[in-house]
Amino acid sequence: MVDVYQIRLHLNAWINGKISLSEFEDWFVPETWDVHKSGDKKAEDLVDEIELNLSEYSGGYLSKEQLLEAMKSLLPKPFPIVVIEWPRAGAIQVPLSSLQRKSSARSLVPLAATV
């Protein structure tokens, strides 16, 4: 089931122009339609806020600029994202908190293979 971090990750991608609003909505709607079953109050509250903002935008009550500002307010500041390039898999985005420093290296490595 989708969690707060995944929602914010996709929201951040839209805010920063990595995906279109339509692409965000195409991901958001099927991934969050049953979030109330998760028992994750933070995820439920975030989904409710996003749905309200999208509804006000589609109803003409918010301009695109106002929608953008409203959605930005739902992200922590700063939103900690790290992009890792994998030789065969391409780039992935991972939360900064999922990385650790190897004692013998100057770089960060993922704590887990899956994100």
Secondary structure, 3 states (H helix, E strand, C coil): CCCHHHHHHHHHHHHCCCCCHHHHHHHHHHHHCCHHHCCCHHHHHHHHHHHHHHHHHHCCCCCHHHHHHHHHCCCCCCCCEEEEEECCCEEEEEEHHHEEECCCCCCEEECCCCC
